Amino acid sequence: MVQRHREEDSPALPIEVGLLRMLDVNSCQQLDLDLREFAASWEIHQATENLASILPDEPGLYMFVWRPQFQFAVDGRPTHGSFPQLLYIGQAGASQADSGNTIRRRYKEYTRYLRANPEGLWTESEPKTREQRLSRYLPLRPMEFWCCTVADRGRIRGLEKRLIRLWNPPLNDSDRPKLRGRLGTPRAAWTS
């Protein structure tokens, strides 16, 4: 597929990092502490069609992460890994009314996107709906599925919202921060 489209313009993944939240060290540290206190350790799996059977049948958080194969060699040694791109953050079973919704069940709902045709990357129109974005980007390989269980259902939604606001993943619709730009006279970004 990549060879077929090698001479065409490359599709792009629309990543917008909200720097304000990333630069807030105290907020990042507090989120890390809250995840350590209220969530189990994160599990990382290759996102395959057969993965659901080994995933937790419990409530919690999950993320789809694309990890391109490129990595830099520093002083002749490979870096700690490639640069992961966090594409989507979700939650399962955030309320008692939603108690049947588990990480395993939510993953099963995404398998149709994982097996979608990657040729969708080269469609002419940009995806506008959540469905279109998931169909276009979840077939990227290698795709990972990160998940952690959260015993206190009342904590799940807040943790998910904070993660989305921090990372601003391109496939999420809700809870994404509103990034603002300002038009004006161009000036150098780093001046003293």
Helices and strands as residue ranges (DSSP letters): H 19-23, H 25-38, E 43-46, G 51-54, E 60-66, E 73-74, E 77-78, E 85-92, G 96-98, H 103-114, G 118-122, H 130-137, E 143-149, H 153-167
